[in-house]
């Protein structure tokens, strides 16, 4: 129930029906996002 409550808060849904109508886009992991570009540019943690 806690995870459902947190998810509903993240998308701004007031109830389950509103949560089901929400369009969600899943982004890549923050930890790996952009690492290829950082390595090619020799910046960030990939120096």
DRENPAKE-71675 format. One record per residue (C-alpha): residue in three letters; x, y, z. Coordinates in steps of 0.5 Angstrom, whole numbers, padded with zeros to 4 digits, always signed. Layout:
alaXYZ
...
//
This chain:
unk+0000+0000+0000
unk+0006+0005+0001
unk+0009+0004-0006
unk+0002+0005-0009
unk+0001+0011-0004
unk+0008+0014-0006
unk+0006+0013-0014
unk+0000+0016-0014
unk+0003+0022-0010
unk+0008+0023-0016
unk+0003+0023-0021
unk-0002+0027-0018
unk-0007+0022-0018
unk-0013+0023-0012
unk-0016+0016-0013
unk-0014+0009-0017
unk-0019+0011-0023
unk-0015+0017-0024
unk-0008+0013-0023
unk-0010+0008-0028
unk-0012+0014-0033
unk-0005+0017-0032
unk+0000+0017-0038
unk+0007+0015-0035
unk+0014+0015-0039
unk+0020+0011-0036
unk+0026+0014-0036
unk+0033+0011-0036
unk+0037+0010-0030
unk+0040+0016-0027
unk+0046+0013-0025
unk+0047+0010-0033
unk+0044+0016-0036
unk+0049+0020-0041
unk+0055+0015-0039
unk+0057+0014-0046
unk+0057+0021-0048
unk+0061+0023-0042
unk+0066+0018-0044
unk+0067+0020-0051
unk+0067+0028-0048
unk+0072+0026-0043
unk+0068+0029-0038
unk+0064+0027-0031
unk+0066+0021-0028
unk+0069+0018-0034
unk+0075+0023-0034
//
